[in-house]
Amino acid sequence: IALLHALPRKCGRSNCHTIGFCLIDTFSNVSGMGCYQSVSYGTAFEEDPLIDDICSTASDDGIKVVLLGSGETGKSTIFKRIALECGNGFDTADKAQYVRPIHENVIESMKILVANQMLQSDRMGFKLKEENKRFAKMIEAIDYDETLSTKLAKAIKSLWNDPSIQRIWAKRSHYQIPDTADYFFSRIDALVKKDYIPSGDDILRCRDRTTGIHKESLEIDKIDYVCIDVGGQTSERSIWVEVFRDIKAVIYLVSLSEYDQLMFEDEKTNRLEDSLLTWDIVVNRKRFEQDAVIPFVLIFNKTDLFREKLELGQSRFSFEGYDGPQQYEAIRKYLIQKFTAKNSQSLPMKTFFMCALSDDIHCVFDAFREYFDCGWD
């Protein structure tokens, strides 16, 4: 099935030719949230004093944990939950910084849905209701960073309830569209209020690709941690290991539900395949051989969406030649085996399956505490 996208827009990055949902430049300036420090980098990366400060955090500041994973795996969601629930949190000013990104999420998501509906209308008979055709033209004509007005909200709300748009949404795994778009569409009336301040749930669901380095200091059960999140896009991975010193633990995220989706960057590589290949590289880095033994927590994220896909039966799980039953437990065991087999250095690792939006993340830090107290069996 050919990938269909919204019309091109200017991203703002000289080397970006993204068609559709490109928010890399949009969110790179969302920063200053508690200890949540954001910086972007280029060829002079290692000379940046702020990055050097983040990467050279003294070991007595806490146990240094780095979050790794491909783009769209939920690293930023986990990181924001850590900040909200375990770290310094977000004050009103911090939350207000998310208003514009959330509005842009909503507009861009509907633009993609409308663009694909128009492309599919002749081929597959996805016809809009007559009263929604003018709303579709309105959405098609606006820019992604248009102000989300009451008028636009009315158009988006009406389009979202159109059966033709819902049919496109049902096939969303074929498009580069956030899986939280339906959440914001359902809250469209609240989003356009003048006094709207994003809730914690809104912030967690806001699509904001990590393009720099972020740090959050926190204390859990009287243990100090320094959590570091770095960008997961392919262009940024060369610095994952090299720039960090004194790392004590790694959290690696995999999106379980994206087994049938292609990567944002090239739209050729399967996302789960990329996660496995990247895991192979990370867990077998020679640096880990030379340094102290580093424990890994492997998180398979988005279990809720994965279960939904299996139940709907719209896309078979056939990753790496899997021909077993299309059942959650069977696939779960298969993936544990596939990823564990890549750990050729036999580094200590724990595996969790969770939904980063709702499941308890303290289990991850409980696991680290157990490891540093007495090790893992």
C-alpha positions as CSV (number, residue, x, y, z in Angstrom):
1,I,0.0,0.0,0.0
2,A,1.5,3.3,-1.1
3,L,2.2,5.8,1.6
4,L,0.0,8.9,1.2
5,H,0.9,12.2,2.7
6,A,-0.2,15.8,3.2
7,L,1.0,18.5,0.9
8,P,4.6,19.7,1.5
9,R,5.4,22.6,3.8
10,K,8.6,24.4,4.5
11,C,10.2,22.8,7.6
12,G,12.8,25.4,8.3
13,R,15.7,23.0,8.2
14,S,17.9,23.4,5.1
15,N,18.3,19.6,4.7
16,C,14.7,18.7,5.3
17,H,12.4,17.7,2.4
18,T,9.7,16.2,4.6
19,I,6.2,15.8,3.1
20,G,3.4,15.6,5.7
21,F,4.0,15.6,9.5
22,C,7.4,17.2,10.1
23,L,7.6,18.9,13.5
24,I,11.3,18.5,14.1
25,D,12.0,22.2,13.9
26,T,8.7,23.1,15.6
27,F,9.5,21.7,19.0
28,S,13.3,22.2,19.2
29,N,12.7,25.4,21.2
30,V,10.4,23.9,23.9
31,S,12.7,24.1,26.9
32,G,13.3,25.4,30.3
33,M,10.9,23.0,32.0
34,G,12.2,22.5,35.5
35,C,15.6,20.9,35.0
36,Y,14.5,19.9,31.5
37,Q,17.3,21.4,29.4
38,S,17.1,21.4,25.6
39,V,19.9,22.1,23.2
40,S,20.3,21.5,19.5
41,Y,23.7,20.6,18.0
42,G,25.5,20.6,14.7
43,T,29.0,20.0,13.5
44,A,30.5,21.9,16.5
45,F,28.5,19.6,18.8
46,E,31.3,18.7,21.2
47,E,32.4,22.3,21.6
48,D,29.0,23.4,23.0
49,P,29.5,24.3,26.7
50,L,25.9,23.4,27.6
51,I,26.1,19.9,26.0
52,D,29.5,19.4,27.7
53,D,27.9,20.3,31.0
54,I,25.1,17.8,30.5
55,C,27.4,15.0,29.3
56,S,30.0,15.5,32.0
57,T,27.6,15.4,35.0
58,A,29.5,14.3,38.0
59,S,28.8,10.8,39.3
60,D,27.9,12.2,42.7
61,D,24.9,14.1,41.1
62,G,23.2,10.8,40.9
63,I,23.0,7.5,38.9
64,K,23.2,8.5,35.3
65,V,20.6,6.9,33.1
66,V,20.3,7.5,29.4
67,L,17.2,6.9,27.3
68,L,17.8,5.4,23.9
69,G,15.6,4.2,21.0
70,S,14.5,4.9,17.5
71,G,12.2,7.9,16.7
72,E,8.5,7.5,17.6
73,T,9.2,4.8,20.2
74,G,8.0,6.9,23.1
75,K,11.2,8.1,24.7
76,S,10.0,11.6,25.1
77,T,6.7,10.4,26.6
78,I,8.7,8.4,29.2
79,F,11.0,11.3,29.8
80,K,8.1,13.7,30.4
81,R,6.4,11.3,32.7
82,I,9.6,11.1,34.7
83,A,9.7,14.9,34.9
84,L,6.0,15.1,35.8
85,E,5.9,12.3,38.4
86,C,9.4,12.0,39.7
87,G,11.3,15.2,38.9
88,N,10.6,18.9,39.1
89,G,7.4,18.7,37.2
90,F,5.9,21.6,35.1
91,D,4.7,24.8,36.5
92,T,2.0,26.9,34.7
93,A,4.5,28.7,32.5
94,D,6.1,25.4,31.5
95,K,2.7,24.0,30.6
96,A,1.8,27.1,28.6
97,Q,4.7,26.5,26.3
98,Y,2.9,23.4,25.0
99,V,-0.2,25.3,23.8
100,R,1.2,26.1,20.4
101,P,2.8,22.7,19.7
102,I,-0.5,21.0,20.6
103,H,-2.4,23.3,18.3
104,E,0.0,22.5,15.5
105,N,-0.4,18.8,16.3
106,V,-4.1,19.1,15.7
107,I,-3.9,21.2,12.5
108,E,-1.2,19.1,11.0
109,S,-3.0,15.8,11.8
110,M,-6.2,17.0,10.2
111,K,-4.3,18.2,7.1
112,I,-2.8,14.8,6.6
113,L,-6.2,13.1,7.0
114,V,-7.8,15.5,4.6
115,A,-5.0,15.2,2.0
116,N,-5.2,11.4,2.1
117,Q,-9.0,11.5,1.9
118,M,-8.8,13.6,-1.2
119,L,-6.3,11.2,-2.8
120,Q,-8.4,8.2,-1.9
121,S,-11.8,9.6,-2.7
122,D,-11.7,8.7,-6.4
123,R,-9.9,5.4,-6.0
124,M,-11.8,3.9,-3.1
125,G,-15.0,6.0,-2.9
126,F,-14.1,7.8,0.3
127,K,-16.5,10.7,-0.2
128,L,-17.0,13.5,2.3
129,K,-20.4,14.6,3.3
130,E,-21.5,17.6,1.3
131,E,-21.3,20.0,4.3
132,N,-17.8,19.0,5.0
133,K,-16.3,19.6,1.6
134,R,-15.9,23.4,2.3
135,F,-14.3,22.5,5.7
136,A,-11.8,20.2,3.9
137,K,-10.9,23.0,1.5
138,M,-10.4,25.3,4.5
139,I,-8.0,22.9,6.1
140,E,-6.2,22.2,2.9
141,A,-5.5,25.9,2.4
142,I,-4.1,26.8,5.8
143,D,-0.5,26.6,7.0
144,Y,0.4,24.1,9.7
145,D,1.2,26.9,12.1
146,E,-2.1,28.7,11.7
147,T,-3.7,29.8,15.0
148,L,-6.3,27.2,16.1
149,S,-9.4,29.5,16.1
150,T,-12.9,28.6,17.1
151,K,-13.8,28.6,13.4
152,L,-11.0,26.1,12.6
153,A,-12.0,24.0,15.6
154,K,-15.6,23.8,14.3
155,A,-14.2,22.6,10.9
156,I,-11.9,20.0,12.4
157,K,-14.6,18.7,14.7
158,S,-17.0,18.3,11.8
159,L,-14.4,16.6,9.6
160,W,-13.4,14.3,12.4
161,N,-16.9,13.0,12.7
162,D,-17.2,12.4,8.9
163,P,-17.2,8.6,8.0
164,S,-14.8,9.2,5.2
165,I,-12.2,10.7,7.5
166,Q,-12.8,7.9,10.0
167,R,-12.0,5.4,7.2
168,I,-8.7,7.1,6.6
169,W,-8.0,7.1,10.4
170,A,-8.6,3.4,10.6
171,K,-5.7,2.9,8.1
172,R,-3.5,5.4,10.0
173,S,-0.6,2.9,10.2
174,H,0.0,3.7,6.5
175,Y,0.5,7.4,7.1
176,Q,2.9,9.5,9.1
177,I,0.3,10.7,11.6
178,P,0.5,10.8,15.5
179,D,-1.4,8.0,17.2
180,T,-2.6,10.5,19.8
181,A,-4.4,12.7,17.2
182,D,-7.8,11.2,18.2
183,Y,-7.2,12.3,21.8
184,F,-6.7,15.9,20.8
185,F,-9.6,15.9,18.3
186,S,-11.9,14.8,21.1
187,R,-10.7,17.7,23.2
188,I,-10.9,20.3,20.5
189,D,-13.4,22.6,22.3
190,A,-11.1,22.8,25.4
191,L,-8.1,23.5,23.3
192,V,-9.4,26.7,21.8
193,K,-10.5,28.3,25.1
194,K,-8.6,31.5,25.8
195,D,-7.6,30.3,29.3
196,Y,-6.5,26.8,28.1
197,I,-3.5,25.4,29.9
198,P,-2.4,21.9,28.9
199,S,-2.9,19.2,31.4
200,G,-0.3,16.6,32.2
201,D,-2.1,14.1,29.9
202,D,-2.1,16.7,27.1
203,I,1.7,17.2,27.5
204,L,2.4,13.5,27.4
205,R,0.4,13.1,24.2
206,C,1.9,16.2,22.5
207,R,4.1,15.1,19.5
208,D,7.5,16.6,20.1
209,R,10.4,14.8,18.5
210,T,13.6,15.1,20.5
211,T,16.2,16.9,18.5
212,G,18.7,17.8,21.2
213,I,19.7,16.6,24.6
214,H,17.5,16.9,27.7
215,K,18.3,16.3,31.3
216,E,16.1,15.7,34.4
217,S,17.4,15.3,37.9
218,L,15.2,13.4,40.3
219,E,15.0,11.5,43.5
220,I,13.2,8.2,43.8
221,D,13.2,6.2,47.1
222,K,16.0,8.4,48.4
223,I,18.2,7.6,45.4
224,D,19.3,10.4,43.1
225,Y,19.1,9.9,39.3
226,V,20.1,12.0,36.3
227,C,18.0,11.0,33.3
228,I,19.2,12.0,29.9
229,D,17.1,11.8,26.7
230,V,18.7,12.2,23.2
231,G,17.2,12.4,19.8
232,G,16.2,9.1,18.2
233,Q,16.3,10.1,14.5
234,T,19.0,8.3,12.5
235,S,21.0,11.5,11.9
236,E,21.6,11.9,15.6
237,R,22.5,8.4,16.7
238,S,26.2,8.7,16.1
239,I,26.6,10.6,19.3
240,W,24.5,8.3,21.5
241,V,27.4,6.5,23.2
242,E,30.4,8.8,22.4
243,V,29.2,11.9,24.2
244,F,28.2,10.4,27.5
245,R,30.6,9.7,30.3
246,D,29.9,7.8,33.6
247,I,26.7,6.2,32.3
248,K,25.4,3.8,34.9
249,A,22.3,2.4,33.2
250,V,20.4,2.4,29.9
251,I,16.7,2.4,29.1
252,Y,16.0,1.3,25.5
253,L,12.6,1.7,24.1
254,V,10.9,-0.2,21.3
255,S,7.5,0.7,19.8
256,L,5.6,-2.7,19.9
257,S,2.7,-1.4,17.8
258,E,4.7,-0.1,14.9
259,Y,5.6,-3.5,13.4
260,D,3.6,-2.6,10.3
261,Q,4.9,1.0,9.9
262,L,7.8,2.6,8.1
263,M,10.3,5.1,9.5
264,F,9.6,8.8,9.5
265,E,13.0,9.5,8.0
266,D,13.1,7.3,4.9
267,E,9.7,5.7,4.6
268,K,11.5,2.5,3.5
269,T,12.7,0.8,6.7
270,N,10.3,-1.0,8.9
271,R,10.2,0.7,12.4
272,L,10.5,-2.5,14.4
273,E,13.3,-3.8,12.2
274,D,15.2,-0.5,12.8
275,S,14.7,-0.9,16.5
276,L,16.2,-4.4,16.5
277,L,19.1,-3.4,14.3
278,T,19.8,-0.3,16.5
279,W,19.5,-2.4,19.7
280,D,22.1,-4.8,18.2
281,I,24.5,-1.9,17.7
282,V,23.9,-0.3,21.1
283,V,24.0,-3.4,23.3
284,N,27.2,-4.7,21.6
285,R,29.2,-1.5,21.7
286,K,32.8,-2.1,22.5
287,R,32.7,0.8,24.9
288,F,30.4,-1.2,27.2
289,E,33.0,-4.0,27.2
290,Q,35.8,-1.6,28.3
291,D,33.7,0.2,30.9
292,A,32.0,-1.1,34.0
293,V,29.1,-3.5,33.4
294,I,26.0,-1.4,32.4
295,P,22.5,-2.8,33.1
296,F,19.9,-2.4,30.4
297,V,16.1,-2.0,30.8
298,L,14.4,-2.9,27.5
299,I,10.9,-1.5,27.2
300,F,8.4,-2.6,24.6
301,N,6.1,0.4,24.5
302,K,2.6,1.0,23.2
303,T,1.2,-2.4,24.2
304,D,-2.4,-0.9,24.2
305,L,-2.1,0.0,20.5
306,F,-0.5,-3.3,19.7
307,R,-3.3,-5.3,21.3
308,E,-5.8,-3.1,19.4
309,K,-4.2,-4.0,16.1
310,L,-4.2,-7.7,16.9
311,E,-7.8,-7.6,17.9
312,L,-8.9,-5.7,14.8
313,G,-6.9,-8.1,12.6
314,Q,-6.1,-5.5,10.0
315,S,-2.4,-6.2,9.9
316,R,-0.7,-9.5,10.6
317,F,2.4,-9.6,12.7
318,S,5.0,-11.3,10.5
319,F,8.2,-9.6,11.7
320,E,11.4,-11.5,10.8
321,G,9.4,-14.3,9.4
322,Y,7.2,-14.9,12.4
323,D,4.5,-17.5,11.6
324,G,3.1,-18.2,15.0
325,P,-0.3,-17.4,16.3
326,Q,-1.5,-13.8,16.1
327,Q,-1.8,-13.6,19.9
328,Y,-0.2,-11.2,22.3
329,E,1.6,-13.7,24.6
330,A,3.0,-15.7,21.7
331,I,4.4,-12.6,20.0
332,R,5.7,-11.2,23.3
333,K,7.8,-14.3,23.9
334,Y,9.0,-14.2,20.3
335,L,10.2,-10.6,20.6
336,I,11.9,-11.2,23.9
337,Q,13.8,-14.1,22.3
338,K,14.8,-12.0,19.2
339,F,16.1,-9.0,21.2
340,T,17.8,-11.1,24.0
341,A,19.7,-13.1,21.3
342,K,21.4,-9.8,20.2
343,N,22.9,-9.3,23.6
344,S,26.1,-11.2,22.8
345,Q,28.0,-9.6,25.7
346,S,25.4,-11.0,28.1
347,L,25.0,-7.6,29.7
348,P,22.4,-7.6,32.5
349,M,19.0,-6.8,31.2
350,K,15.4,-6.6,32.2
351,T,12.4,-6.5,29.9
352,F,9.1,-4.7,30.4
353,F,6.0,-4.4,28.2
354,M,4.0,-1.3,28.9
355,C,2.0,1.7,27.8
356,A,4.2,4.7,28.6
357,L,1.1,6.9,28.9
358,S,-0.5,5.1,31.7
359,D,1.5,2.2,33.2
360,D,3.6,2.6,36.3
361,I,7.1,3.7,35.4
362,H,8.5,3.2,38.9
363,C,9.0,-0.4,38.1
364,V,11.9,0.6,35.9
365,F,13.7,2.4,38.8
366,D,12.7,-0.4,41.1
367,A,14.6,-2.7,38.8
368,F,17.7,-0.4,38.8
369,R,17.6,-0.2,42.5
370,E,17.5,-4.0,42.7
371,Y,20.4,-4.3,40.3
372,F,22.6,-1.8,42.2
373,D,21.7,-3.4,45.6
374,C,22.2,-7.1,44.7
375,G,22.2,-7.5,41.0
376,W,19.7,-9.4,38.7
377,D,19.3,-13.1,38.6
